[in-house]
Every structure is written in C-alpha cells, then in structure tokens.
Amino acid sequence: IIAFDELKTDYKNPIDQCNTLNPLVLPEYLIHAFFCVMFLCAAEWLTLGLNMPLLAYHIWRYMSRPVMSGPGLYDPTTIMNADILAYCQKEGWCKLAFYLLSFFYYLYGMIYVLAGSELFQDLAAGGNVRSIPIRNGVVVHTHPMLLVAVNQ
Amino acid sequence: MWGWLSAKHLNAYKVGVWAATEENEGPMQSQMQFPSGYGSHLPNYSAPSGHYSQVPNKAAASHLDNQYRASYYPGYYSAPAQNVLTSVGSNVLNAQESQQLYNSTPPHSGGSSDRSVQGAVSSASYSHVSAQQSYSAFDNHYSTSVSSSVASQGFPLNSDHYTMPVVSGAMYPNISYPSVAAGGVYGQTFTSQSLPAVGQFKETNAFSSQSTSVPHSLQQHIPVGYNTTLSTVSSAHSVQDNLSRNLTGSVAKVNNQKNTGGIDSSQPVHSVSQNVPFTKPGVGTSASSAVMSSVRSPAPSLSSKPPSLPSVTQSPELALQEGMQYGGYVNNQASSAPAPLSSSSDDEEEDEEDEEAALDSSSTTSSASPVLNNYDALEGGGYPETRSVTSSPVPSPSVLQTSKASKPFGYGYPALQPGYQNATPPTPQYPGVNQLSSSLGGLSLQHSQQPESLRPVNLTHDRNILPVSSVPAPVPNLNSDLRKLNCSPDSFRCTLTNIPQTQALLNKAKLPLGLLLHPFRDLTQLPVITSSTIVRCRSCRTYINPFVSFIDQRRWKCNLCYRVNDVPEEFMYNPLTRSYGEPHKRPEVQNSTVEFIASSDYMLRPPQPAVYLFVLDVCHNAVEAGYLTILCQSLLENLDKLPGDSRTRIGFITFDSTVQFYNLQEGLSQPQMLIVSDIDDIFLPTPDSLLVNLHESKELIKDLLNALPNMFTNTRETHSALGPALQAAFKLMSPTGGRISVFQTQLPSLGAGLLHSREDPNQRSSTKVVQHLGPATDFYKKLALDCSGQQTAVDLFLLSSQYSDLASLACMSKYSAGCIYYYPSFHRSHNPAQAEKLQKDLKRYLTRKIGFEAVMRIRCTKGLSIHTFHGNFFVRSTDLLSLANVNPDAGFAVQMSIEESLTDTSLVCFQTALLYTSSKGERRIRVHTLCLPVVSSLSDVYAGADVQAIVCLLANMAVDRSVSSSLADARDALVNAVVDSLAAYMSTASNLQQSMLVAPNSLKLFPLYILALLKQKAFRTGTSTRLDDRVYAMCQMKSQPLVHLMKMIHPNLYRIDKLTDESTIHVNDRVVPQPPLQKLSAEKLTREGAFLMDCGSIFYLWIGKNCDNNFIKDVLGYPNYASVPQKMTQLPEVDAPSSERTRSFISWLRDSRPLSPVLQVIKDENPAKTDFFQHLIEDRTEAAFSYYEFLLNIQQQICNLLEISLFINLGVELLMAVKEMTRTDTDDSCPWKNPKAFLHFGGYQKNFHMISVMRIAALSVRGLSAAPALSGCSWIIKQHCPSTCSSILSPLRSGADRTWSLETAKALLCGLSREKETAELFHRAAALWLLRQIRLIPLYSGSQRGSSALSPHSPTSSIHPQSCNHFTGIFTSQRKHGRFCFVQHCFGGT
C-alpha cells in the first residue's frame, strides 16, 4: 500500500516499483495458503472459513495476471492506469484490514488457549513474538503463524 | 441602469486606453488610474455581475482576471494602434522591427518570405480595396502573432484572396448589428477622444463597398454597446428572430452568461437589466440595414473566384465563430478598438497603414511555406483563421437563414454543417420552463434561442447528415481573443469543448472526457524562445502560457494551480519589442504553442546524437519478398536527409538463424560482416565499430547498402532469430539511445522471444470470441521497457504474408514509443501497391523530424485528473510519459476525470510539455496549452461535444477493452456509448418526439462513426479478418493522430469523373476542385462514374463499368474500360483538363498529410474491389447492420433504457413532491405561501418541472380546500402520502389502487384548472398521475398509442398527445446521490 501511494504521489519509476513488489506477491500468497492448510490441519473450521474467500481471491488473481515470464502480478506498463492503480490500492487496504483483524483474532484465540492451558507466564514471550514482525514492517501475517504454532 | 453605467465606464475606460497609447506610456499605468476600471471590466469576463453580487469569494478571482485583462490587452493592442493612428515613424518602425525580429526566431525561416511579402504589398496596392486589405492584413497579423504556428496560413489568403475578411464581414452583421446600434447611440455620448468610434460608425455607412470595415467597426462598438452580449445568442441560427424579440422590448429572456463563456447561468436578471436599456428598436434596425447593404456589396467585388463548396461549410463556421467572439467577449474589442479606428481618417493614411499592416503580417508569416498550411486547413480541423483563407465570399447557410438581405451564392444547404454547431453559444433549453414562464409571466426565467449545435436532428429521417466537406473541429465557446490564443485543434483537442462542472454532470452526459494530442506535429511556424530562465509555476511547474493572469507587473497567477508567482527580472524585458516592463507581451504569453530551448537544467546527460540502427531480416522469406532492395534504395536516397548533425551514427544488423553485424569503421576498404551464431547468449563482436559516424563512413555505408540486397539471394535459411537480434541491438544502443528500425517478415522462430502461431484461420470470421489479441510472451514488452529506459525506441516494419503474431511483436514498439508499420502480403513484384507504399512510408520515415530522449507531461487545471493514457509510450508517473523517441506522426489520447467540482472556475486549461532532444542535439521543450470553458448545464455539454474526438477516444478505449476483456465487450461498449449518450440527450431535451431517434446536431454523426468503427478491421466480427490485420488496426487506433484516424474510420468518398471548375479553391497557383463528399454507400456508386475513396493511407479509385470513355482516356490514359490494367497505381500525365483536375485534386489530398498515400485503381472485376466495398460502411453486409438498421437498433435500446430510467426517475420525483406536500411549515418564508417564490425555489434546482408541478398541486390543494372535490383530494393526499414514503410507493410499484390515482388526478384537474395561471400545470399533473397509473407503457411504443391509451382515462379532453411528450421530459434524471439510492431501495432495486 505504501508502495502504491508512493507511486501515485511520488515520482517513483513504476518499473522499479513492480520489480520490488512482484517478488513479494507470491510469498504472500503462499504464506496465506500455508496458513489455511495449517488451520485445516488444526480443524479450526471457523478460521478456515474466514480465510477461504481470500484464498480463492488470491488464486483467481494469480490466474488472471497479465502475461509475464517472472513471478508476480504487477505489470509496469499498465500499473499507471488510474483504474488499476486505484484497484491495487484498494486491494492493499482491504487486505491490510483483513490481516490486522485476523491477527487480533488469532491473538485472542491464542490468549484464550493459553489461559486455558495455564501457561500464563508465556504471554510475555508471546508478546515479544508479536511485536517483532510489526516493527520490521514485513507482511503482517507472518506472525500469526508463529502464534498458531504456539497454539498448537 | 446598472448596465448603462457599466457601459459608461467602458467608454471611460476606452478613452483611457487611448490616452495611454497616445502618450506612448505603458498602458498599464494609465489603466490603473481609472477609478472606474473595475466596473468597466465587468463585461470583459465571462460572468458579468454575477460574481460580484452573488459569490463574494469568487469576486476576488475574477477581479484579478479582469484586471489582468484590462491591463494586458490594451497593452497588447496599443502597438498597432500607434501605427495606425499616428503613423509616427519611430513607433511604426519599432513595432515592425520587433515583429520581424520575433519572426526571425523560428527555425524554419525559408525562402518563401519574399513571395509572401510581395503578395502582401501587391494586395495592399489595390487602391480602393486596400481599406479592406488593411483590415484583413491587420486582422491576420494579429491572429498570426497570437497563434504563430498558424500564422502563415492566414496570410497568403491575404495576398491571394483578400476575400476572407469580406466573408467574415458578411457574417458579422447578422450577429452583431445590435451592437452597432448601441455603438451609434453611445457614440454620440463620447467625449472628443472617443470620436474615432463615431467616425468609424459613419464609415460603415459611407463605404458600403468596404465591407471589411464593417466587422471592425462593429468590433469597436461592441465594448460601447454593452448589449452585444445579446447578440451572442444570436449567433445561433435565427438571429433576426432573436433580435427582433429583444428589440421589441419584450422581456429579455436572453441568457447571455452562457455565451460569454461564462459560468453562471443562474443570473438572468442581471442580463436582462443590462440588455434592456440598450435595445432601442429604431437604431437597431437602421443600423442593421446599413450593415446589410454593406454585406451584399462585397460579393461582386470579390467574385473573381467562383463560390466553392468548402467555403460554404467553412465560412459559416467562421461567421459563427466571429459572432461568438464579438458577442461573447467584450474586453478584447474594447482594447483592440483603437487599432482599426484609424481608418476613419483620410485615405492616404489608410493606405500607408495597409502597407504596414501587410508588411507586418507578411513578416510574421515569412518563415513558413503557406501552401502546406492551406492544405492543412482545407483538410479539415484546421485553424479557425485558416478556414477563412479558403473561403470565398459565399454567404453561409446561417446567413441564408437569418438575414434575407444577403444573397446566396452556390448552393443552399438544407442542413447546417456540424462543425459550426459548437461555435454557437449553448443555451439551455427547458421547454417546461418556457411554458411556465410564459404562463406565469413576469418571472424572469432563462429563455433563449436553441443553439445550432443543439438543434435536434432526427437521425432516422435525415439521411444526408454528412457534410459536403470535411468535418471541422468545433470551436470552444470562448472569448474571441482567448480563442485566438488557443491551441490549434490539430495538435490539441478535447472531446468536450465545454467542460462539465462536476463529475456528476459528466456522468449524466454519458460522453467520455479526454484529450487527443498530436504534440510533435510538423508545424510550419513555431515560436522558438531562447531564454536562460524558463518561467514556470513554482508549485506545479506549469510553463507560463497565454492563459495565466498577471496580477500586477511583478506577479502572475498560475492558471492550473492558482498559485501566485513572481515574474523574474529577465522576463520583464521583451526581446520582441525590445521594451522593458511588459511581461504580458512576451511570446510565451502570446502563443499557446511555443518551443523553448532548454538550458542544461533540463538534461540528465549531454544531449545524445542521432543514432539509427537497422535490424534487418534476411531469411529466405525476406529475400523472396524483396523488401531489401526497396529499403536500401530509399536509404541511399535519403542518407543525407536523415535528421541529425555531424555526430549522427548509423549501424546495421541482419539476422536469420544467426545474427550478422557489420563493421563499418572508417578506414576499412569494404564493410566487414561479423557473424554471431551463438544466439542464446548474444554478444557484440566489436562494440565500438558497429555504430559508425554517418559522415565519416559514408562510402562504406553506401557500399554496404548497394551490396546488401544481393548478399543473401541464395539463402535457404528459413528460421528467424529476431529476439537475439533485438537483444544485440539493445546492447549496441544502450550507451547512447536512439532509434532501432526492425524489419521482420515472419514469425520469430529461434532464440529468446520465439513465438508460435496462435491463429486458427477457421476462426477468422467467427462472430464469437476473438482470442489472442494480447501478447503471447512478455519478452518483447520487457525488451521495450529496457529500451525505453535507455532512451531507445524500436520501430517495427512487419512485411509478412503469413501470421506473425503482431500482437506480441507490437509490444516492442508500443512500450518504447516506437511506431508500427504493417504490410500484409508484401511482395515487391506481386503486390506493387504495397511496395509503393513501403517506399513512400520509408521516405517519410527516414526524413521526418525526430525527437530523442523525450518525456511528455500533461498538466491540467486543479480538479481534473488524468485517468488513462493511450498511445505508444511508457507511463512513468501519473502525468509523465516517457517517450524514447517522438515522431511527428504519433498521436496520443488521454482520458480525464473530474475529481473536484470546477464551480469556482470558468476556464480550465490543459498543458502538454514535450521535452526532447532534437536531432541537432538541442534540448527543447514544446508546450501546448489549451483553454476551455466550464459549463454547468447538460445541454451546454452536448453543445460542445466534438464528435470526432469522442469517436477517436472511444476507439482507443475499445481497443483497451478488447485486449483486456473481449472483443464482444468492446463492441457492446461502443454501441452503449451511443445509446447512453443519445438517451441522456433525449431525456434532457424533453419536447422531442420520443418515438424518434434524435441527436443534437453536434452528435449527429456519432452513430455513423460508431458504426464505422464497428465495421473497422479492428472491431468487426463475422467478416474474415486476419488476426494480424486486426491487431494492426488496433495499434493504429492507439497511435494515430485524430486527423488520420478519422480517415481510417470513416473514409471520404468523392465522385471524380465529373470534376468541374466550379467550387474550386486555389492553392499555390493550382486549381483544386472540391467535389462534395458522398455517403459511404453503394447507392451513391453508379456504373457511369468514377469514385475516389480517401482512406488516409490509401486511395481507391473505383471505376464503374460504363464509365465515360473520355474520362478513362483522359485521366487513366487507356482507350476504354477493358484495357485498364488490374494493377494500376499511378495516373498518367495527360494533357487534358479533366486529367489535370483529377491529378491536382489527388495531389492536393496527398499534400495534406505526411504519409503520402498510394493510389489503387479498382475495376469492377478486380479482386481488390472487396477492399473498396468493405469501406462502404453504410451498407449492409452479411455480418453487420446497415446504417439504418443500426439506427433502429439504437433506437430500440434507447427506448428500453429510457423506460427503466423513467421509472426510477419518476419515483424520485414523486418522492420529492410527496415530501414537499407533507411538510407542515408555519414559517412565513415557506414557499407554500408565495407561489412565485415557490416556483423560483423550484427553478433553483434545475430540473424543477416535476417538483414544481407537484408542489403547486399541493399548494393549490391547500389553498382551495373550500371546494369539496379538492378537500377530498387533499384528504387523499394526506392520507396516502404520509412522510413515510412506502405507502405511496407501494401502490406505484404494484400498479394496483388504480382508483386512488385516478381520483386524485381528476380532483386535481377539475379543481385546479380553474386557476388560469396554473391550469396548464395541472393538466400536466393530472396526466402525469394518469401516466403513472397506466405504467408508462404506451408512451414509448409511439405517441399515437400513448395518447389513445390515455384518452379513455382522461377526465377532460384537454389532455392531448402533446402533453404526453411533455411528461417524458419532465422526468429528467434526478439521480443524485442519496435520493437515487433511497428510491432504489424503495423500489427494491429496480
């Protein structure tokens, strides 16, 4: 999102932008898919249900990507189209919101489970784990994975 | 009263200008002293009075503007005025010298100057006529200096046909004679200083032969007679009508704010008050008669030229345009008035002035070859000024209509041309309002003539909608001098010449908003400015342009972001006049198209040399086709003409399955060929010596070019390694950048970027999905982006006989800003037409101008934003296009959107700045600025629609759509574009017969063009179209400039076997016949005739079987039809008049475009005749509609659409009305209490018909509740219309509860029709409810049925079919925001 904003306001070259963004797309999708698999394994049906639409969207998005030889979604030649730029930006915001919400949901789930399993003292450690990814600014949902791992 | 006062001020103001000029002081200072200055400026600007009274915060802005204008124009014009008036040597010299100085700056100053000067002088020496001449010269001069790129065009006329001004003169009277009257009146009140004005006025009467003086005299008087604003309206067709109405002192319903380029249409009161005092019938008529006489006289004196057809179409345009200028813009005249006044003194002085003026203008035009421009102008879409050039003194249709005094020459055309539609001031048309105002009389509502561009055209009935000559670009409804300053429509065009105020309005109009650019067009004259500081806005970096406003001497306000900037010290000095302190006279501020020579700030690196690399396919296929011979020959011929300087470099690469390089290093005895067969990892064998200096190694290059065609004659290699060759080329070019020209003849089959055949020939004619319009691989795109990054453009010449996947290959040019040429089934000997085309294209390609390492930025006024770009380039930022190369044949399109409402501004501007390195290694910036008015009403938007631009933009959008979605989608979108816009128009213009398909005059060609688009190779289905052809057509649409694209979409068809000397024009001593345009339909073809079809890149000459043998003998050079060969591409030079005429016509057409088209003679049995017949787009084909069927189809769709929207809109209206009715205000100011205020309140919201009707209904119900019927009625309303709307909406939805509505209607009708004032309204109201009741069905299945369905229910006989039609208009769309959503909700999402 920040990147798209930059693209819109600043004079950053779309080629560079796409080059930086494109490699990130596939990992993001894979991580998300991995999550879904994990939820599936843990039989977390509600969580899985929440994530399935996004998974489906990701698959659709990747299927209908422009003709490209490398991985990624964004085509520097069309990214500057106002429609596509706006779309990408909107998509970014929606996803951010979704990941944030699901993050808190996972957190809640974790605390709930932790409280139940008398591992209260681990909470501090969990908190640390949580904060690291945020500070790094990496894709937000990397840490729910950790949490889920704790969960299990 | 107020208006009179302001006129007085104007006089004072004018005197002030005079004083200023005579004292030879800066006009600025003297200006500022006038206390009345402020008031006097009022009329200048678009929104008179309104600004001050109503919108206080706007007043400041307009004040500034006015001030600026006041100070600016008088200053500008004062120089000529000095010339004229005093004839003081020094002044004259000074001015003249400065002119010449100025004009010597353009780079192209050629030898034509002599000629034009002479012409000017000689023309000036017509002793008697010279008076006119002076004006024409002057006029031209002033137009030239304003838009100098055009300049040369105006002038040659001047020398050759000085008729131009006369034509305009003929036009003026119609438009502006009331102003003369006013001028006369006020002329008496002048002080001694203003005497010249009076003199001038007299002169108009005295020298009736000098008709040209008329326009100028009018011009002068306009500022005085303030009511000229009245006449602006009259530039619409029935002027006289209008005037007579005004003159008779009836309530002046003229809405002139519209016309003054203005914004505020909601202030009719002011306009009325201004107008009334001036309309003195007696004076007006006498003046008009005087003018009339002068109109008539010029014709004979001019008639050395026979009336020409194009002139018919062109002159009205001019006329209207001029009319607009005079009417719409007062300030200019005010300030320019002094100049022509001189003529009121004695003849000698006049003659002197003539010569001077002529000299001036000749000097301004000296550097251009006038002929070329003339062609341009004739070509259509020329400059307004130019148009007058070619026009002979034929009174226009508008003249015919309006003033019977002027005599028609030539043909009277029943239908007016679409071009000048837009010149007319759009005046909103609210039939409902008119009736209300007439019935309620005394309310001053807007009421005016329907402008020409909005004149409804019934498409299904009017068959001859095509103009006789080419369709000219509409002229924005601007003030005259802004218009003169404005950018030429050839380089810069907007789809809507009236910009809607809000996005909502734009959405309502259903027309696309966008720009069509041709920024690097070959211009014959272009002011080039060398300056160390280029003045730009500090925040948005806009270049200073003619539309900025100078706040005072030291500051200017940016017209795009409204920031106030300082004028740098250097800018104060004007190199043109060698004067100091006149920043507003600098050429930057006088021309909307200028070129700056940029300083080193604009360079990232030293300017690159011109570098050309040719990448040639030499596989078996290519050798077989034999293109190498043609290429090498053209190259040899044009080697010296390649644009460039001493650093120019050139190189060659050939490829088949290997890549061959050529070492041409100086010193070698012969070219060395270096073969690289490792195509997987390509490398450059000798990086230094492959690109060599053209001049140093010229001999080697020539050797190579001579040898190249024969080097590969025996090759058996069938593979083509295009990808590796391109990679090598990229490596070679990346240090410098430049141009790569790729010649490819087959599908690349080796190495990176290899492609597979994707086309299934059996699917070519399928009506279903067309696949593979997008690229198969992104190799070429990536390569193009890399190239673009290294400032290298790739131009593709595809000469293939088989499928070669142009969709993929084209990417290399698309994104690197190159160009694409495609020659299907090219063969040197088998297909001579293509071979000739290649030859001609190459000649143009090699010699045309080229700009390297270019970027183009498009800026627009705050509130507008750029949505999407179309063309060949890479978008680097939201408004920045990166163009590795820019060529003069590249066109661009831009879609715009309105992000913020433009209510605070009356003008919007667009600026394109193209920064490039010329082939001489100079960094230059070419700046175009376009200024357009903002309008607030829908009908104005329609009036300003530029149908050609719209169609071109839609074509671009459709190409995108068909690639990203599907072809069927794109086709649907095109049809929907017509349906939506016409439906929107039909619901606006409410008095129309809904059963007919009606379009505003400005859009009458819209369906035709869209049909033509649908039948284009790019979008057609059902006809066998090769994929490559289709893709190529799409590429063309994206990259061609408008003029060429229009020819491609809708070719021009002429009948040429009977060319006569009538209606000819003279270009460069040649007589060029002007046959009328024919419809593109087989019905126009006759076996006895010969027809020429101009498709832009190719001419088809179709010869009928029974064509006159004389024609065949004279023109084609063969004894009879049978002996004409199948493949004929040239017309022999036979010494016969018909041959001469034909050839001069064809060469005239050819000269009008850069790419010289090939002529192809087609006989009836020729297989190529399908090529010809496929362009006859009005005819039915197996797979596509004929034009008439298409119209019917559209009509059907519109009906469906309207019915739906009607339903929704009606719901909205009812909802509003119900809300009003159920309101229980006790406040005194409540509109219930005061019907007139109430109506006013309703009128405040523009679509007030329905609401007002319902409100009054409610009002009267309450007011006359004594009547038992009405009390029942009111009870019913109260009962059934509670504030919760569901109860009224549910019966509506179900269609049940019939009795209730009938009862209501009856009660309303009976009770309320007693009141005379509102009787009509209530008839309507009743009918409305009835209509609602019978669910609108009959309404659209024809008015007949509608009325019959109505009649059984109608309570009185007073509802006749006419009222039905009113109602359809009543339901004007009110889909605004929440209301719409709410209703949708209520209707359950209908």
Interface residues (C-beta under 8 A of the other chain):
Chain A: K8 Y11 K12 N13 P14 I15 P66 V67 M68 S69 D75 P76 T77 M80 N81 A82 D83
Chain B: G774 P775 A776 T777 D778 F779 K781 K782 L785 G789 Y815 S865 I866 H867 T868 F869 F874 V875 R876 S877 T878 L880 S897
